[in-house]
Amino acid sequence: MTYEDTTSARHAVVVGGGLAGVTAALRLADAGLRVTLLENRPRLGGLAFSFRRGELTVDNGQHVYLRCCTAYRWFLDRVDGARLAPLQHRLDVPVLDVAHPGGPRLGRLRRTALPVPLHLAASLATYPHLSLAERAAVGRAALALKGLDPADPALDGVDFATWLGRHGQSGRTIEALWDLVGVATLNAVAPNASMGLAAMVFKTGLLSEPGAADIGWAHVPLGEIHDTLARKALDSAGVRTELRTRVSALTRTADGRWNVTAGAERLDADAVVLAVPQRETHALLPEGALDNPDRLLDIGTAPILNIHVIYDRTVLRRPFFAALGTPVQWVFDRTHASGLRGGQYLALSQSAAEDEIDTPVSALRERYLPELERLLPATRGAEVRDFFVTRERTATFAPAPGVGRLRPAARTRAPGLYLAGSWTATGWPATMEGAVRSGFSAASAALTTLGRPHEHPLKEAA
């Protein structure tokens, strides 16, 4: 492309290099815009990233996705990373209860190839962590759930626990099934979760098609996909990417375009996508961009705690499992992905961790190592070579009842200014899927305004 062609092309600036921002930048560049991506951190990937610890490459936290996460799967394909984060052939989740009176019991949540809802019937019928009556009640609640519209505003104001109680779900059922899945996907226990978001998760993930809940996860460090491969895709698309660059101001120019102040540089743009957290967005929004910008500050945040333990030997022979009757929620084997040679590296993902997010490492060690010994007898004679913690205090937006009315759409009242981020009105909770979908929405809104032809990348929404 000649210099004249480049300078005459419409220019879009994307602020934020997480999944939402990278997605928006790729979509805008693919449609022929000249794109600049600005990220304050020294890397891409937002809160799904990796770092070095000695000889290891460590993810800040365990991230998974489901087969129904079609937007994130598009992202993986677009950055040539799908082979590095494969899906299970079929959903299969080992669930270990160590508080059972008869001793530890292992159950499984898995599917067959039968149509919905029969695909889970056999697993539910033999799930040992619920009584026969509780299993029957789950089936009735699932049928009621299937008939809901997650976009119904009335559901947003109801908490998930209240709805479950109205549909005959016992406290044990909520603990051993609904929260087992819900806490990991919503980052909230049932009383603190919007029924609208819970309905979206369970209806889409478990009741849309047989394979919807099959689990995928990165078999390499997340940074290899969300940073290295993402940067390569951006470069190939012609996106100018600037790291360690903080945007301090956003103003309209006399000709109706935008001026973005980034460090000592000032960039003129025809379109700007703010793909940063809600509080940072609030600080950058020009007056009049939203009817009530302070609503962004009412969108709460929820923490996730990740506990990392390295043993001198193999203590777990499964890729992951979920736990009941213990503070431990989900345990993943990250040995190969981290590059560990000798021993085993386990990562504990602890969602909705408000009570422990600031607990000292020493106290967490005293609490969780004995719990791992209860869950995994092989740890009892093993040496702990390392124990460390990563904390994301604002890992996700809080999916509290009523949050739906606070989440803004991609398009603002300011022409040419768009919002992206998993906290925007995607209909999804704060997941990688929601982040990518928000990038789609912001890019689509910008391209429509600029009169650029484009198609939605997801077949079902085309």
ChimeraX attribute file (.defattr): number of C-alpha atoms within 10 A of each C-alpha:
attribute: neighborCount
match mode: 1-to-1
recipient: residues
	/A:1	5
	/A:2	6
	/A:3	7
	/A:4	8
	/A:5	9
	/A:6	12
	/A:7	10
	/A:8	9
	/A:9	13
	/A:10	15
	/A:11	22
	/A:12	29
	/A:13	29
	/A:14	30
	/A:15	30
	/A:16	30
	/A:17	30
	/A:18	30
	/A:19	31
	/A:20	33
	/A:21	34
	/A:22	33
	/A:23	32
	/A:24	35
	/A:25	34
	/A:26	27
	/A:27	25
	/A:28	29
	/A:29	21
	/A:30	16
	/A:31	17
	/A:32	16
	/A:33	25
	/A:34	23
	/A:35	28
	/A:36	21
	/A:37	24
	/A:38	25
	/A:39	26
	/A:40	18
	/A:41	16
	/A:42	11
	/A:43	19
	/A:44	28
	/A:45	25
	/A:46	21
	/A:47	17
	/A:48	21
	/A:49	22
	/A:50	22
	/A:51	14
	/A:52	10
	/A:53	9
	/A:54	7
	/A:55	10
	/A:56	16
	/A:57	20
	/A:58	26
	/A:59	24
	/A:60	23
	/A:61	25
	/A:62	22
	/A:63	16
	/A:64	15
	/A:65	22
	/A:66	20
	/A:67	21
	/A:68	20
	/A:69	22
	/A:70	19
	/A:71	21
	/A:72	23
	/A:73	22
	/A:74	18
	/A:75	24
	/A:76	20
	/A:77	12
	/A:78	16
	/A:79	20
	/A:80	15
	/A:81	20
	/A:82	19
	/A:83	11
	/A:84	17
	/A:85	20
	/A:86	17
	/A:87	19
	/A:88	15
	/A:89	10
	/A:90	17
	/A:91	21
	/A:92	18
	/A:93	17
	/A:94	16
	/A:95	24
	/A:96	22
	/A:97	21
	/A:98	19
	/A:99	15
	/A:100	12
	/A:101	8
	/A:102	7
	/A:103	9
	/A:104	14
	/A:105	15
	/A:106	17
	/A:107	17
	/A:108	19
	/A:109	16
	/A:110	19
	/A:111	24
	/A:112	17
	/A:113	12
	/A:114	13
	/A:115	13
	/A:116	16
	/A:117	17
	/A:118	15
	/A:119	19
	/A:120	21
	/A:121	17
	/A:122	13
	/A:123	17
	/A:124	24
	/A:125	14
	/A:126	15
	/A:127	20
	/A:128	18
	/A:129	23
	/A:130	18
	/A:131	14
	/A:132	14
	/A:133	8
	/A:134	17
	/A:135	21
	/A:136	15
	/A:137	16
	/A:138	23
	/A:139	16
	/A:140	14
	/A:141	18
	/A:142	17
	/A:143	13
	/A:144	11
	/A:145	20
	/A:146	18
	/A:147	10
	/A:148	14
	/A:149	14
	/A:150	23
	/A:151	14
	/A:152	11
	/A:153	14
	/A:154	12
	/A:155	22
	/A:156	24
	/A:157	18
	/A:158	19
	/A:159	23
	/A:160	29
	/A:161	23
	/A:162	14
	/A:163	18
	/A:164	21
	/A:165	13
	/A:166	10
	/A:167	16
	/A:168	15
	/A:169	21
	/A:170	16
	/A:171	12
	/A:172	14
	/A:173	20
	/A:174	20
	/A:175	18
	/A:176	21
	/A:177	19
	/A:178	21
	/A:179	21
	/A:180	19
	/A:181	18
	/A:182	22
	/A:183	21
	/A:184	19
	/A:185	20
	/A:186	28
	/A:187	28
	/A:188	24
	/A:189	23
	/A:190	23
	/A:191	17
	/A:192	19
	/A:193	28
	/A:194	27
	/A:195	29
	/A:196	30
	/A:197	28
	/A:198	29
	/A:199	22
	/A:200	21
	/A:201	22
	/A:202	20
	/A:203	21
	/A:204	17
	/A:205	19
	/A:206	22
	/A:207	23
	/A:208	16
	/A:209	18
	/A:210	22
	/A:211	24
	/A:212	19
	/A:213	26
	/A:214	22
	/A:215	21
	/A:216	21
	/A:217	17
	/A:218	22
	/A:219	15
	/A:220	20
	/A:221	26
	/A:222	27
	/A:223	23
	/A:224	18
	/A:225	26
	/A:226	26
	/A:227	25
	/A:228	15
	/A:229	18
	/A:230	27
	/A:231	22
	/A:232	15
	/A:233	17
	/A:234	23
	/A:235	13
	/A:236	11
	/A:237	20
	/A:238	18
	/A:239	24
	/A:240	15
	/A:241	19
	/A:242	19
	/A:243	15
	/A:244	13
	/A:245	20
	/A:246	17
	/A:247	20
	/A:248	12
	/A:249	15
	/A:250	20
	/A:251	16
	/A:252	17
	/A:253	12
	/A:254	8
	/A:255	6
	/A:256	13
	/A:257	17
	/A:258	24
	/A:259	20
	/A:260	21
	/A:261	17
	/A:262	20
	/A:263	12
	/A:264	8
	/A:265	9
	/A:266	14
	/A:267	14
	/A:268	18
	/A:269	23
	/A:270	20
	/A:271	26
	/A:272	28
	/A:273	27
	/A:274	26
	/A:275	33
	/A:276	25
	/A:277	21
	/A:278	27
	/A:279	14
	/A:280	15
	/A:281	19
	/A:282	17
	/A:283	12
	/A:284	16
	/A:285	19
	/A:286	16
	/A:287	11
	/A:288	11
	/A:289	16
	/A:290	18
	/A:291	11
	/A:292	10
	/A:293	19
	/A:294	12
	/A:295	16
	/A:296	21
	/A:297	14
	/A:298	14
	/A:299	21
	/A:300	16
	/A:301	17
	/A:302	22
	/A:303	22
	/A:304	23
	/A:305	24
	/A:306	21
	/A:307	22
	/A:308	23
	/A:309	20
	/A:310	22
	/A:311	19
	/A:312	17
	/A:313	17
	/A:314	17
	/A:315	21
	/A:316	19
	/A:317	8
	/A:318	10
	/A:319	13
	/A:320	18
	/A:321	19
	/A:322	22
	/A:323	20
	/A:324	23
	/A:325	16
	/A:326	15
	/A:327	12
	/A:328	19
	/A:329	18
	/A:330	19
	/A:331	23
	/A:332	18
	/A:333	20
	/A:334	26
	/A:335	21
	/A:336	14
	/A:337	17
	/A:338	22
	/A:339	15
	/A:340	15
	/A:341	12
	/A:342	13
	/A:343	16
	/A:344	21
	/A:345	30
	/A:346	21
	/A:347	24
	/A:348	24
	/A:349	22
	/A:350	25
	/A:351	25
	/A:352	21
	/A:353	20
	/A:354	15
	/A:355	8
	/A:356	15
	/A:357	21
	/A:358	12
	/A:359	11
	/A:360	10
	/A:361	14
	/A:362	10
	/A:363	10
	/A:364	17
	/A:365	17
	/A:366	10
	/A:367	13
	/A:368	17
	/A:369	16
	/A:370	13
	/A:371	16
	/A:372	20
	/A:373	15
	/A:374	16
	/A:375	21
	/A:376	14
	/A:377	12
	/A:378	14
	/A:379	20
	/A:380	13
	/A:381	12
	/A:382	16
	/A:383	12
	/A:384	16
	/A:385	13
	/A:386	11
	/A:387	17
	/A:388	14
	/A:389	18
	/A:390	17
	/A:391	18
	/A:392	16
	/A:393	15
	/A:394	14
	/A:395	20
	/A:396	23
	/A:397	22
	/A:398	24
	/A:399	29
	/A:400	27
	/A:401	20
	/A:402	20
	/A:403	23
	/A:404	24
	/A:405	13
	/A:406	18
	/A:407	19
	/A:408	21
	/A:409	17
	/A:410	25
	/A:411	22
	/A:412	18
	/A:413	12
	/A:414	15
	/A:415	17
	/A:416	22
	/A:417	27
	/A:418	25
	/A:419	31
	/A:420	38
	/A:421	31
	/A:422	28
	/A:423	33
	/A:424	28
	/A:425	22
	/A:426	24
	/A:427	19
	/A:428	25
	/A:429	27
	/A:430	23
	/A:431	23
	/A:432	25
	/A:433	24
	/A:434	25
	/A:435	28
	/A:436	28
	/A:437	30
	/A:438	31
	/A:439	33
	/A:440	26
	/A:441	26
	/A:442	30
	/A:443	34
	/A:444	24
	/A:445	20
	/A:446	24
	/A:447	21
	/A:448	11
	/A:449	13
	/A:450	14
	/A:451	9
	/A:452	13
	/A:453	10
	/A:454	15
	/A:455	11
	/A:456	13
	/A:457	14
	/A:458	13
	/A:459	8
	/A:460	7
	/A:461	7
	/A:462	8
